[in-house]
């Protein structure tokens, strides 16, 4: 563990006055991360600035994410504390000399002088990045798509996801990485390139959108999953982004190098501010998710450390890690909170309202610095998170302390540490000018020198990067042309002379150097030996003999009532027979890219026995194939008559039964709810009667108690006194005795009523118990009955009808074979 400590200020006494005890916060405690909360005006931005200053003074680099524009104030350090230095940055109605004197006096009160400001300014590189703008230092986030320098597959996947989400977000596509085809396609294209060690640019990415380097995505054919016409629309939309003048700044500047952001070329800690105030919300999300994903990739390539290696600070995190939504920025932030500790990377989040933060982020933080809060709801949310992480915490005491905090006063709570303590924040060496405009960023002292140094260092650290200049957008001529809206029904015939003519002396008797005639209108192709099914039919890569085959693609439609299921049947006929025999066709996973229009060099054509030169041959083959499929093909339709359910198109039995189970459970819930409503009415009546009997019981108990007391008092005094008295008459003695007897009678009756009402309450309670037992038994019966209904799957065979068989392609294919 290092001895680095942050001099954040001084602790306060119970009256809120500053004490002589400095707030020396151990830097390594921030490896468990921190949260700063406080309402507007509480001083949390000042605390964030002071924390960054202290990190740099301890040679700990800082990456500051600045959505509001306040943190650029870190560059407003003036070693001379002169009025001229302050003048451009103070409000017009404010005297710069007075401000300079205020700053000098404030710093002196904390033992800080001009030499401390000079050491901070001269000892570190400061730079403000302005992605999407040249106002500060532009950064090339997406123009150069280089693979990260890590072998961590999870980090690479996360970075690709963030990159693709960012690119699509810039064209207004909010894509789910797990469900939306645009995201899945782009992610697979980039992953394929990075796996091959290839660095992409956006122009290359666009060309691969139309012609991706894969045939399938998952288990589904590419063109079925994402048809080419739709891919072209996506490509044109992305090209519109590239062609837009407003997009140019996104590809200008140096490439993003995390190492260069954190340390200068001499290995000294740097301060890099990521200014986002000029961006839209979607653009901010893109930048934050992409930058933090790159930080995670870099982090996972580092060795473990218990010392604070680097500090990431985000000022005002509202909307970036919310409790319910899942914006792109949320995953990398939570990943850092969970994993960064092991690598010595600390994260501090600042926000006005604790309710803006996901509970996981609050409960995983090791340090809370709490300023004034606006509402009791904010305070309650924060205390819940602190209690979850810190365990035994006196919440009432904390609540009272938070309510009494003043401006620039905070309560510090650390898990596993001492009791919470109040402290006052020291005077910042940086002038706190408030939020900076985009135009002001370029005027910040030291910004130009810092940007130049960072750009040169980033270019040197990035393989293949040569200049921070803008990556040029491709011209329309450089991009693939979109396909026509309707493809030509018949492909052009290859020219016979396309294949070089082999010597006639080397030809067999059944071979010819030129392609035999093929029926007019029949497409002709040549099998690519790399096709997955080429070897299955006996093709030989580089074979000098081309033998004829026919490939067929047929669309099959199974329909029964509302049920519709489509299937694509693909097969190859090889070798060709004089009489078409569909039974011998080999089913293959056929793709148009398995075929080419160019004959292999030096090949000879085998003379076919089948009459491929006549249209009648292909007509007969098509008719025979249709009859064969009509007789032999069917599909299964799953139904549940009780639930009135039928399978959806291409739904498996497992999927259907899972859906039936869900429907049955919903029906069971409806029936159970109706039963609950009926029994609830009975229960309410019993409870109402019980309430009345309870009142009567209470009244009877009171009466019985009073009667008993009267009996004891009157009986003990009156009768004994009368019997033992001297001169009372017999008549008066008898009256007294009768009075006592009457009171005893009333006492007995009151006691009987108490017993009566108590017994009735017990009967009512038993009635409620019976209702509950009946309800429980009924719910179990309902659940079991509907669970059985869900299993009543019936299987029906659905045959084809001839008009539901559509042969969409018959093409002659020349297959390379050995002689």
PyMOL commands that set and color helices and strands:
alter all, ss='L'
color gray80, all
select helices_A, chain A and resi 27-32+44-57+71-75+83-87+96-108+114-122+153-170+181-195+202-210+222-225+228-243+245-251+258-262+281-300+328-343+354-356+359-364+376-390+395-403+438-441+447-461+476-478+496-498+504-506+535-537+582-584+592-594+615-632+653-724+730-790+802-804
alter helices_A, ss='H'
color red, helices_A
select strands_A, chain A and resi 5-12+18-26+34-37+61-66+126-129+139-140+144-145+200-201+216-217+220-221+254-255+271-275+310-315+345-351+367-370+409-414+421-425+511-512+523-527+545-560+563-573+586-587+595-596+604-606+634-640+645-646+794-799+805-817
alter strands_A, ss='S'
color yellow, strands_A
deselect
rebuild
show_as cartoon
